[in-house]
Amino acid sequence: MLGTDGRYVTLGRASDPSEDEVRGAEEALRAQGLAGWLAIMEGNPYVGAAPRVLEVRPLADPTVQFADAAAAFARAIAGRRAELAG
């Protein structure tokens, strides 16, 4: 799940998340006044090439573009990697 500010959480690590898990995550976002997308991450956020996120569907009515959230995600990953390397 990708938040509008670039934060992410992983659902269904060993398999795709169930529809109930996705609905529960969307309800949790909405309850906190947040929104985002169900997305697929290609790559590893910790090592290797920079990961990419691919939009699957919006959750809790995001008001920003997916591309903006994906760019914030990429900046956060790059910053964290630099922090760990330094």
ZIPE-V220141 format. One line per field, one symbol per residue. ss: DSSP state (H for helix, E for strand, C for the rest). psi: psi as a letter, one per 20 degrees, with the letter a starting at -180 (. if undefined). burial: I if it has 9 or more other C-alpha atoms within 8 Angstrom, else O. Layout:
ss->???
psi->???
burial->???
This chain:
ss->CEECCCCECCCCCCCCCCHHHHHHHHHHHHHCCCCEEEEEEECCCCCCCCCEEEEEEEECCCCCCHHHHHHHHHHHHHHHHHHHHC
psi->pprhjiqqqpqlgirqqrhggggggghggghjkrrbqprppoapihraqpqqpppgqqpkmqjrqghghhghggggggggggghh.
burial->IIIIOIIOOOOOOOOOIOOOIIOOOIIOIIOOOIIIIIIIIOIIOOOOOIIIIOIOOIIIOIOOOIOIIIIIIIOIIIOOIOOOOO
